[in-house]
Amino acid sequence: MKTKSFWPQLLIGAVALLVLGGLGVYWPGIVGAEFLGPAATIGDAVTYQGYLTDGNDTPLSGTFTMRFQIYNAKTGGSLLWNSGDMNVVVNSGLFAARLGITTDIFNGEELWVAQTVSGELLTPRQEIVPVPMAHTLRPGAIIKGTANAIPNNYLLDVQMNNDTFGFNRGAISSQSTTGNAIYGQAVNGRAIYGQTEDGYAIYGFDGGSNANRGYAGYFYSTNGIGVYGYSNGNRSHPNILAPGVYGQSNQGVGVYGRGDTSNSSNFYNEGGYFEGGKGLYARGTDPSGEAGYGARIYSDNYRGLYAQGGSGWFDGYFGGASGISTNGVTDRSARSQALVANRGNLPIEPGDLVAMVGVVPSPEGGQPMLAVAKLDASNRNAVIGVAASAVTAATVALEDGSEIIDFAPVAGTITPDGFLVIITAGLAPAVNLTSLARAADWQIGDKLAISASVEMMRSSSAEGMADGVVVGKVAGPVDAASGTIPLFLAID
């Protein structure tokens, strides 16, 4: 018996209909593929149809033993799949065989089918060719279209439902050894867009074993923003911070930012830039104590920390048990300051000398605060410094819902029971003078003292200065218009 076989149709239910021999284009609904409801998925099997005749082209009928094999070349090549012997019913030459081919062999590379009928290998092999639209699934294929002309507005819509999370589960899986596993480019829109209800809109994983080699995600911009994070979530448990960008590392750094170091004079080359109601909030949670820094700041060769407050606010505020601990202090204003309360009966003007009158509880939870009053004859022996500015107290809400008292410098006079900042040592640039009678011959470096009549006089003068209280040295000339003098405080 001489046989020959033709393969007009091959259906792949998982992706698209492929046709052997290129004799036509048919979709599953036309050729009678089983319809599955939305809750089910199409299986891996394909339908293989053919026409079998004898040597005289007479259609055959009966049951024949057939074997189907798939290779990756027209001749030779590698065997990718083998059906084994199977009994196939032929009716008037027509037959259909259900082949349980796994879809992993359909990867865009060429495929060829070899058929054996009753022990006879038919030649040549038949190429599996795609229907025209299936060309869009080949390597290097381009899918084009106008999204708003498509019912769901997507050129490619891939959906998957999973009950459990797993690293090997995903609507789209992409692998690359040297290039980009997924590459997106958009002129004005989103190159890659992800949306999720409760999971990860976009998830990246680096499983490499070598440090400093791979990135779970890498973002690069030539003229814009490498990564932009935005959150409109409410700050409530468990998303208490509702961050625009969240980073976590078990052994390294949660978020790492690096600015361009080739032009360090450029102001905008920071490793990180933070802007908001609070520009940066840092909190240390390590229970070991010494390792639990809220922030650890280091610079190779310049300032470890640069802070500048807005107009009327402190450059830095330290509210811990010890306030601030340093190995050294470099103060460009050459002065030390303290926050105190006016507990005298008179208002205090900036530039007035003040004296200690006791200690009072601070509004910051009862901490001790120095109380002062404007200098007069009764308290001159307790002189402590010069008033720098008035300060106002305000209630500030924290992230955990608690409240604290914060202070901000303001212009104006310090009324009784008000708060102020005083200069206790170093340069006081404008000290109010009680008398200018003896100021004409003052020289820079002259030591000044407060007399019993509360006049400021050169301490070298013997006139009424036997019990004078030394307050410092002249640092500059008297400003006759304002009635002030710069004084380097060194109170005795």
C-alpha positions in Angstrom: 0.0 0.0 0.0 1.4 3.3 -1.0 0.3 6.2 1.2 0.6 9.8 1.2 -0.6 12.4 3.7 -1.6 16.0 3.6 -1.9 18.3 6.7 -4.2 21.1 5.9 -4.9 22.2 9.5 -3.2 22.3 12.9 -4.9 24.0 15.8 -3.1 25.4 18.8 -5.6 26.2 21.5 -3.3 28.0 23.9 -2.3 30.8 21.6 -3.5 30.9 18.0 -4.4 28.5 15.1 -1.4 27.3 13.2 -1.9 25.7 9.7 0.5 23.1 8.3 1.2 23.6 4.6 -0.3 27.1 4.6 -3.6 26.0 3.0 -5.9 28.2 4.9 -6.6 30.3 8.0 -9.2 29.0 10.5 -10.0 29.9 14.0 -11.2 27.5 16.7 -14.9 28.5 16.5 -15.0 27.8 12.8 -13.4 24.3 12.9 -15.4 23.2 15.9 -12.9 23.6 18.8 -14.5 23.1 22.1 -15.7 26.4 23.8 -14.6 26.9 27.3 -16.2 29.3 29.8 -14.4 32.3 31.3 -13.5 30.3 34.4 -11.5 27.7 32.4 -8.3 27.9 30.3 -7.5 26.2 27.0 -5.4 23.1 27.3 -2.0 22.3 25.6 -3.3 19.8 23.1 -3.6 20.6 19.4 -5.8 19.0 16.7 -3.9 17.6 13.7 -6.0 16.9 10.6 -5.1 15.2 7.3 -6.2 13.3 4.2 -4.9 9.7 3.6 -4.9 7.8 0.3 -3.3 4.8 -1.2 -0.9 4.8 -4.2 -3.8 5.3 -6.6 -5.0 8.3 -4.7 -8.0 6.3 -3.4 -9.2 7.6 0.0 -8.6 5.0 2.8 -10.8 4.1 5.6 -10.2 2.2 8.8 -7.9 2.4 11.9 -4.2 3.0 11.3 -1.2 3.2 13.6 0.3 6.6 13.4 3.2 8.4 15.1 3.8 12.2 15.0 7.2 13.8 15.8 8.2 17.4 15.9 11.7 18.6 15.0 13.4 22.0 14.9 14.8 21.5 11.3 13.5 20.3 7.9 16.1 17.5 8.0 18.2 16.3 10.9 17.9 18.7 13.8 16.7 17.8 17.4 13.6 15.8 18.2 11.4 18.1 20.4 8.3 16.0 20.8 7.1 12.4 20.1 3.5 11.3 20.2 4.4 7.6 20.3 2.2 5.1 18.4 -1.5 5.9 18.5 -4.5 4.4 16.7 -6.2 6.9 14.4 -9.6 6.4 12.7 -9.6 7.3 9.0 -13.0 7.9 7.3 -12.9 8.3 3.5 -9.4 9.6 3.7 -10.1 12.2 6.4 -8.7 11.9 9.9 -8.1 14.0 13.0 -5.7 13.3 15.8 -5.5 15.0 19.1 -1.8 15.6 20.0 -0.9 16.5 23.6 1.9 18.8 22.6 3.3 20.9 25.4 3.3 24.6 24.4 6.8 25.2 25.6 8.2 24.1 22.2 6.3 26.9 20.5 8.8 29.7 21.2 8.9 31.4 17.7 11.6 29.1 16.3 10.8 27.0 13.2 9.1 23.6 13.7 8.7 20.6 11.4 6.3 17.6 11.7 7.3 14.0 10.7 4.5 11.4 10.4 4.8 7.7 10.4 1.8 5.6 9.1 1.7 1.8 9.7 5.5 1.9 10.1 6.2 3.9 6.9 7.9 7.3 7.5 6.4 9.9 5.1 8.6 12.4 3.6 9.3 15.3 3.4 8.6 16.7 6.8 5.9 19.4 6.9 6.7 22.8 8.2 4.4 24.3 10.9 3.7 27.8 9.6 1.6 30.4 11.4 -1.6 32.0 10.3 -0.8 35.6 9.3 -1.6 37.3 12.6 0.4 34.8 14.5 3.5 36.4 13.0 3.1 39.0 15.8 4.2 36.4 18.3 7.6 35.6 16.6 10.9 36.9 18.1 11.4 40.5 16.9 7.7 40.9 16.0 6.1 44.3 16.3 2.5 44.8 17.3 1.1 48.2 16.1 -2.3 49.8 16.6 -4.2 52.7 18.1 -5.2 51.8 21.6 -8.3 54.0 21.7 -9.6 52.1 18.6 -9.5 48.8 20.5 -12.4 47.8 22.9 -10.2 47.4 26.0 -7.7 50.1 24.9 -4.7 47.7 25.1 -2.7 46.2 22.2 -1.9 43.3 24.4 -4.0 42.3 27.4 -2.7 39.5 29.5 -4.7 38.4 32.6 -4.2 35.7 35.2 -5.9 34.8 38.4 -3.8 33.2 41.2 -5.0 32.3 44.7 -1.5 32.4 46.2 1.6 34.4 45.6 4.7 32.8 44.2 7.9 33.9 42.5 7.1 31.6 39.6 3.6 32.9 39.0 3.1 35.9 36.7 0.9 37.2 33.9 4.1 37.9 31.9 7.4 36.1 32.3 10.5 37.4 30.5 14.1 36.2 30.6 17.3 37.6 29.1 20.9 36.6 29.5 22.5 39.9 28.4 19.9 42.4 27.3 16.6 43.7 28.5 14.1 41.1 29.7 11.4 43.8 29.3 12.0 47.1 27.6 9.5 50.0 27.4 9.7 53.2 25.6 7.1 56.0 25.3 7.4 59.5 23.9 4.7 61.1 26.0 3.0 58.3 27.9 4.0 55.5 30.2 6.6 53.1 28.9 5.6 50.5 31.4 2.5 50.8 33.5 1.4 48.5 36.4 -1.7 48.6 38.5 -2.7 46.4 41.4 -5.4 46.3 44.0 -3.5 44.7 46.9 -0.3 43.4 45.5 2.7 44.8 43.5 2.0 46.9 40.4 5.5 46.1 39.2 7.7 43.5 40.9 11.4 43.0 40.2 13.6 40.3 41.7 17.3 39.8 41.5 18.3 36.2 42.4 22.0 36.6 41.8 24.5 35.4 44.4 27.2 38.0 43.8 26.9 41.3 45.6 27.0 44.6 43.5 26.1 42.7 40.3 22.4 42.7 39.7 19.4 45.0 40.2 15.9 43.9 40.9 15.0 47.2 39.2 17.1 49.7 37.3 15.8 53.1 36.2 17.7 55.6 34.1 16.8 59.0 32.7 18.9 61.1 30.4 16.9 64.4 31.0 14.2 63.7 33.5 13.5 61.7 36.6 15.0 58.2 37.1 12.3 57.1 39.6 9.3 59.0 40.6 7.1 57.6 43.4 3.7 59.0 44.4 1.2 57.8 46.9 -2.3 59.1 47.6 -2.9 56.6 50.4 -4.2 57.5 53.8 -1.7 57.3 56.7 -3.3 54.5 58.6 -2.4 51.0 59.7 -0.9 49.0 58.1 0.3 51.6 55.6 1.1 54.1 58.4 3.6 56.0 56.3 1.9 55.8 52.9 5.2 56.4 51.2 5.7 57.4 47.6 8.9 55.2 47.6 9.5 52.4 50.0 12.8 50.6 50.3 13.8 47.7 52.5 17.0 45.7 52.8 17.8 42.9 55.2 21.6 43.4 55.2 22.2 46.5 53.1 20.7 49.9 52.6 16.9 50.3 52.2 17.2 53.2 49.7 20.5 54.3 48.1 20.8 57.5 46.2 24.0 58.8 44.5 24.5 62.1 42.9 27.0 63.1 40.3 30.4 63.6 42.0 32.1 65.1 39.0 30.7 68.6 39.7 30.4 68.9 43.4 30.0 72.7 43.2 26.6 72.2 41.6 24.0 72.6 44.3 21.6 70.0 42.7 23.8 67.0 42.8 22.6 65.4 46.0 22.4 61.7 46.4 18.8 62.3 47.6 16.5 65.2 47.6 13.4 65.3 49.9 10.7 67.9 49.8 7.4 67.9 51.8 5.8 69.1 54.9 8.8 67.5 56.6 11.6 67.3 54.1 13.0 64.2 55.7 11.8 62.0 58.6 14.3 59.5 59.9 13.7 57.1 62.8 16.0 54.5 64.3 14.2 51.3 65.6 17.2 49.1 66.4 16.6 47.9 70.0 20.3 47.5 70.7 20.5 51.2 71.6 23.8 52.4 70.3 23.1 51.0 66.8 19.7 52.6 66.6 20.5 55.9 64.9 17.6 57.9 63.6 20.1 59.2 61.0 23.8 58.5 60.4 25.4 61.2 58.2 28.9 61.1 56.9 30.9 63.1 54.4 34.3 62.1 52.9 35.8 65.6 52.9 33.2 68.2 53.6 30.3 68.9 56.0 28.7 65.9 57.6 25.5 67.8 57.9 24.3 71.1 56.5 21.0 72.4 57.8 19.2 75.7 57.1 15.9 76.6 58.5 13.4 78.9 56.9 13.0 82.5 57.9 12.3 82.8 61.6 13.1 79.1 62.4 16.1 77.4 63.9 18.5 75.6 61.5 18.3 72.6 63.8 16.3 71.5 66.8 17.5 68.8 69.2 15.0 67.6 71.7 16.6 64.5 73.2 17.5 64.0 76.8 21.0 65.5 76.2 20.0 67.7 73.3 23.2 67.3 71.2 26.5 65.6 71.8 29.6 66.6 69.8 33.4 66.0 69.7 33.9 69.6 68.9 32.0 72.7 67.9 32.9 75.2 65.2 30.5 78.1 65.4 30.9 80.7 62.6 28.9 83.2 64.7 31.3 82.5 67.7 28.6 82.3 70.3 26.6 80.0 72.5 22.9 80.4 73.0 20.2 79.2 75.3 16.4 79.1 75.3 15.0 80.8 78.4 11.8 82.3 79.9 11.2 85.9 80.9 10.0 85.8 84.4 10.7 89.5 85.3 8.2 92.3 85.6 9.5 94.2 82.6 9.6 93.4 78.9 13.0 92.6 77.4 14.3 94.0 74.2 16.8 92.2 71.9 20.2 93.5 72.9 19.3 93.9 76.6 21.6 92.3 79.2 19.6 89.7 81.3 20.2 88.1 84.7 19.2 84.7 86.1 16.2 84.8 88.5 15.6 81.1 88.9 14.4 77.9 87.2 10.9 77.2 85.9 9.3 74.1 84.2 9.5 74.1 80.5 6.3 73.7 78.4 8.1 70.7 76.7 6.9 68.2 79.4 8.2 69.8 82.6 11.9 69.9 81.7 13.9 72.6 83.7 14.2 76.0 81.9 16.3 78.9 83.0 14.3 82.0 84.0 15.7 85.5 83.4 14.8 89.1 83.9 16.0 92.4 82.5 19.2 93.5 84.1 18.8 96.0 87.0 20.7 97.0 90.1 19.2 94.2 92.2 20.2 91.3 89.9 23.4 92.5 88.2 25.6 90.0 90.0 23.5 87.2 88.3 24.0 88.6 84.8 24.0 85.7 82.3 23.8 87.0 78.8 22.3 89.2 76.1 18.8 88.8 74.7 19.0 87.7 71.0 15.4 87.3 69.9 11.9 86.6 71.0 10.6 83.1 70.6 7.1 81.8 70.3 5.8 78.3 71.4 3.6 76.3 69.1 1.9 72.9 69.4 3.1 70.4 66.7 1.4 67.0 66.0 3.7 64.0 65.5 3.1 61.0 63.2 1.9 58.8 66.1 -0.8 61.3 67.0 1.0 62.8 70.0 1.8 66.4 70.4 4.9 68.4 71.3 5.8 72.0 71.9 8.1 73.5 69.3 9.7 77.0 69.3 10.4 79.5 66.6 12.2 82.9 66.7 10.0 85.9 66.0 10.6 89.7 65.9 9.7 92.0 68.6 9.8 92.5 72.4 9.8 89.6 74.9 6.9 90.2 77.2 6.8 88.8 80.8 6.1 85.1 80.8 7.3 85.0 77.2 10.2 83.0 75.8 13.5 84.2 74.3 16.9 83.1 73.1 19.9 84.6 74.9 23.6 84.7 74.0 25.6 83.3 76.9 29.1 83.4 75.5 30.8 84.6 72.4 29.9 87.4 70.1 26.8 89.5 70.9 26.7 91.8 67.8 24.5 94.5 69.3 24.4 95.1 73.1 22.2 97.9 74.3 24.2 100.4 76.3 22.8 102.0 79.5 25.3 105.0 79.2 27.4 106.3 76.4 29.2 108.8 78.7 32.4 106.8 78.9 32.3 105.1 75.5 34.2 107.7 73.5 37.6 106.3 74.2 36.7 102.5 74.3 39.1 100.4 72.2 38.6 96.9 70.7 39.8 94.5 73.4 38.9 96.7 76.3 37.3 94.7 79.2 33.9 96.0 80.2 32.0 95.7 83.4 28.6 96.6 84.9 28.9 99.1 87.7 26.6 99.3 90.8 24.6 102.0 89.0 24.1 99.6 86.1 26.4 101.5 83.7 28.8 99.7 81.4 32.3 101.0 81.9 35.8 100.0 81.1 36.9 97.8 83.9 40.4 99.4 84.1 38.7 102.6 85.3 38.9 103.0 89.1 35.8 105.1 89.3 33.1 103.1 91.0 34.3 99.8 89.6 35.7 98.0 92.6 32.6 95.7 92.7 31.9 95.8 88.9 30.8 92.6 87.2 32.9 91.9 84.1 30.7 91.0 81.1 33.3 90.8 78.2 35.5 92.7 75.8 34.8 95.3 73.2 34.6 93.7 69.7 33.9 96.8 67.6 33.0 100.5 67.6 29.8 101.9 69.2 26.9 102.4 66.9 25.7 105.8 68.0 22.5 105.6 65.9 21.2 102.4 67.6 23.0 102.9 70.9 24.6 99.4 70.7 28.1 97.9 70.8 29.4 94.5 69.6 30.6 92.7 72.7 32.4 89.4 73.0 30.8 88.0 76.1 33.0 86.4 78.8 31.0 86.9 82.0 32.9 86.8 85.3 
